[in-house]
């Protein structure tokens, strides 16, 4: 079970976005939503991916700064 959790680490957002886009695509193909709603779903999915990537980058930077032994790394 822990190997599954380790594999999912950092991938859950992408999995949810892909599932949401597939659901939106199926709804669009079925005629339940129009083209405007499909475009909005794609934009929201892209926003979630970019937001997740940015959050991970900031988290790594902060962790590196906190782990720095001296103040020279904090000046960068």
C-alpha positions as CSV (number, residue, x, y, z in Angstrom):
1,X,0.0,0.0,0.0
2,X,2.8,2.4,0.8
3,X,4.3,1.8,-2.6
4,X,1.1,3.0,-4.2
5,X,1.1,6.1,-2.0
6,X,4.7,6.8,-3.0
7,X,3.9,6.4,-6.7
8,X,0.9,8.7,-6.4
9,X,3.0,11.4,-4.6
10,X,3.0,14.4,-6.9
11,X,0.7,12.8,-9.5
12,X,-2.7,13.1,-7.9
13,X,-3.5,16.5,-9.3
14,X,-2.6,15.4,-12.8
15,X,-4.8,12.3,-12.5
16,X,-7.7,14.4,-11.3
17,X,-7.3,16.9,-14.1
18,X,-7.2,14.1,-16.7
19,X,-10.3,12.5,-15.3
20,X,-12.1,15.9,-15.3
21,X,-11.1,16.6,-18.9
22,X,-12.3,13.1,-19.9
23,X,-15.6,13.6,-18.2
24,X,-16.0,17.0,-19.8
25,X,-15.1,15.5,-23.2
26,X,-17.7,12.8,-22.8
27,X,-20.3,15.3,-21.7
28,X,-19.5,17.5,-24.7
29,X,-19.7,14.6,-27.1
30,X,-23.1,13.6,-25.6
31,X,-24.4,17.1,-26.0
32,X,-24.8,17.8,-22.3
33,X,-22.4,20.8,-22.3
34,X,-21.7,23.2,-25.1
35,X,-18.4,24.2,-26.6
36,X,-17.9,27.2,-24.3
37,X,-18.2,24.9,-21.2
38,X,-15.7,22.5,-22.8
39,X,-13.2,25.4,-23.3
40,X,-13.7,26.5,-19.7
41,X,-13.0,22.9,-18.6
42,X,-9.7,22.9,-20.5
43,X,-8.7,26.2,-19.1
44,X,-9.4,25.2,-15.6
45,X,-7.5,22.0,-16.1
46,X,-4.5,23.9,-17.4
47,X,-4.7,26.3,-14.5
48,X,-4.7,23.4,-12.0
49,X,-1.6,21.8,-13.7
50,X,0.3,25.1,-13.8
51,X,-0.6,25.9,-10.2
52,X,0.5,22.5,-9.0
53,X,3.8,22.8,-10.8
54,X,4.4,26.3,-9.4
55,X,3.6,25.2,-5.9
56,X,6.0,22.3,-6.1
57,X,8.8,24.6,-7.4
58,X,8.2,27.1,-4.6
59,X,8.2,24.3,-2.0
60,X,11.5,23.0,-3.2
61,X,13.0,26.5,-3.1
62,X,11.8,27.1,0.4
63,X,13.1,23.8,1.7
64,X,16.5,24.4,0.1
65,X,16.7,27.9,1.7
66,X,15.7,26.5,5.1
67,X,18.3,23.7,4.9
68,X,21.1,26.1,4.0
69,X,23.8,26.1,6.6
70,X,24.7,29.7,6.2
71,X,23.2,33.0,5.0
72,X,25.0,32.9,1.6
73,X,22.3,30.6,0.1
74,X,19.5,32.8,1.4
75,X,20.8,35.9,-0.5
76,X,20.1,34.2,-3.9
